[in-house]
């Protein structure tokens, strides 16, 4: 993607309300069903169905394919601006175990080792079968500037067509709706409600013996805090810090404040793209129904 803009770590506000596309009470055409947002479990179900369809397509192309690791609900909760779920923090810390598992899969998953072991010509054919060809692509101009493209062909495109009905329309709607953060995050950063909540959270952290000015600071210093530790020790250390962060976030309502601001400002940013937003929600619900039929 060209024209990508850089923002502080609070940019991760986009995942504070997982799957959020900014609801306006839209209803699916021809029914009384609200075109609602998906739950994290429903998103995972669609991803698993997509992977199943990709595998079937790749086998038709003459290749072997193993189901990929699909992030579950707990993993999809990682990476939020502030941790405010104490039980999650106690169990997962900041999600380092998810990071390690993802890295292991990136280099050692059977699909990776299988493709790397293919002869050069077959490896090219494998790549084209899976990912398609960018010479024949759907291109979308993003609201925040720049463009992004995806091939019209390949097993990923075929699977998404099966799930969403129209791969090109789905890609346009999704990229429009999920690329709005540069338009509204700066407004969240300037909102006194956020700075007041962060200041209260910071005081709570200091009183607990964790003198951090903001969740951003923890994210920046996270790796340094566990440098030289064993994996198990690093996980324990991060978990203890994350629990304190979550307790202070709950006490000061920082998480609730950030989510409320995300909802408010995102809804404003979405107004010029109401059609894309409605299409995004409707196609996701349609994909969920098709995923359940697989």
HUCORMO-V354172 format. One record per run of one state. SS is the DSSP state (H for helix, E for strand, L for the rest). FROM is the first residue (numbers start at 0). TO is the last residue. If there is no record, write none. Layout:
{{SS;FROM;TO} {SS;FROM;TO}}
//
This chain:
{{L;0;7} {H;8;14} {L;15;25} {E;26;26} {L;27;32} {E;33;33} {L;34;38} {H;39;59} {L;60;71} {H;72;75} {L;76;84} {H;85;91} {L;92;94} {H;95;107} {L;108;108} {H;109;116} {L;117;118} {H;119;130} {L;131;135} {E;136;140} {L;141;145} {E;146;150} {L;151;153} {H;154;163} {L;164;165} {H;166;176} {L;177;179} {H;180;189} {L;190;190} {H;191;206} {L;207;213} {H;214;224} {L;225;229} {H;230;251} {L;252;252} {H;253;292} {L;293;293}}
//
